[in-house]
Amino acid sequence: MKKVVALLLALAMALSLAACGGGDDKKEETGETKAVSGETAAADSASDGDDASGGEAETIKIGLCQPFTGPNAVAGEYSRYGVDLAVEEINNAGGFEVGGKMYKIEIVEEDNEAKPEITNNAYNKLIGQDQVKAIIGPDSSGPLISAGPLATAAKVPAIGTTSSNPDCTLVGGEYVFRACWIDSFQAVVCAKMASETLSAKKVAVLYSNADDYSSGLATNFQKEFEALGGEVVAFEAYAGADVKDFKAQLTNIQNSGAEVIFLPNQAGELPLQIQQIREMDIQAEIMGEMSWDNPNVPELAGNENVEGCYFISLFAADSTDPVSQAFTEAFRAKYNKEPNTQSTMSYDCVQILVDAFKRAGTVDDSEALRDAIQATDLNLPSGHLIYDENRDPEKSANVMIYKDGVPTYVSTINP
């Protein structure tokens, strides 16, 4: 028994020495110790997300309302890419500070199917049930014109990504913004591209009279091109996305003597139109607007058919601007894809909101957030952004051309 007690005392002394740090200070860490050290470092890094008082970063919800299904689903997919990249960058850095507290972002998605009535339902859910602080999207004008007043009534800021109809903000009210230019500016840019870049005197237009975006842009383009001394020799309409045969309209265009054909239509409708123009061997340049900046256009129309086609874009992946370059590199690294206008505008929306939260000094005052968005003065991947009195951004346009299926920068047209 005495031997057992002595052994226990000796063991207790050894443990006491070890607890006091006894042993070789220069002893190498074991693999297990290194792994724990790595976890500790990761935990220390994560603690960067703690607020100024040492608590954990709080989470705020932002809605993303886009067409994740249906004919415009690619736009929704690329919008998600841009938003997710921005949120990942912000949250991995520990979040952002507002009024001495740190915040991270949680995205709540709603599929609007590119339909106004479904967008209304999505906005109501995001605002009433999910209690988001702001909404990004939708991408198209009709749904935002419909749902925008709901955001203003609830005092929840909403930013459309590529919704360019002037009524989006005018009808939507004081809480509705957009990340893209408006159609009147887009029409001016397209008219200049036809007249100056392509040196055209005679242009034909093929547009959808069932789509406010397409018909409005077509009408404004005609006005602007004629003001520059050109002539619209054919102004051909079709009855919406269900139309698959454009040969009657294209025959009239072929007989008009047009040097350029302008297609201001949704991305899902463009491939068949381009293919049929090529099949009929119409000897005219083809040009479009920002909906052309969509990977489905060359993929479905065929790279050989879009070769040499011009369009305008809010973003150029081959830009030399350092902010644009950093975004492009990060996007390629994450998705192994090329960023387009939709992904860039969506990324920009997150940055606009975070910048506005910081300057507002609170995440709980929607009026202060609205005022801060209005006062945005920010360098973004799509360029420098400030808002006018109608909550529309003043931005430059990039003239692009398809080369081997890849959008390639040509020149810039400024506001």
Secondary structure, 3 states (H helix, E strand, C coil): CHHHHHHHHHHHHHHHHHHCCCCCCCCCCCHHHHHHHHHHHHHHHHHHHCCCCCCCCEEEEEEEEECCCCCCHHHHHHHHHHHHHHHHHHHHCCCEEECCEEEEEEEEEEECCCCHHHHHHHHHHHHHHCCCCEEECCCCHHHHHHHHHHHHHHCCCEEECCCCCCHHHHHHCCCEEECCCCHHHHHHHHHHHHHHHCCCCEEEEEEECCCHHHHHHHHHHHHHHHHCCCEEEEEEEECCCCCCCCHHHHHHHHCCCCCEEEECCCHHHHHHHHHHHHHCCCCCEEEECHHHCCCHHHHHHCHHHHCCCEEEECCCCCCCCHHHHHHHHHHHHHHCCCCCHHHHHHHHHHHHHHHHHHHHCCCCCHHHHHHHHHCCEEEECCEEEEECCCCCECCCEEEEEEECCEEEEEEEECC
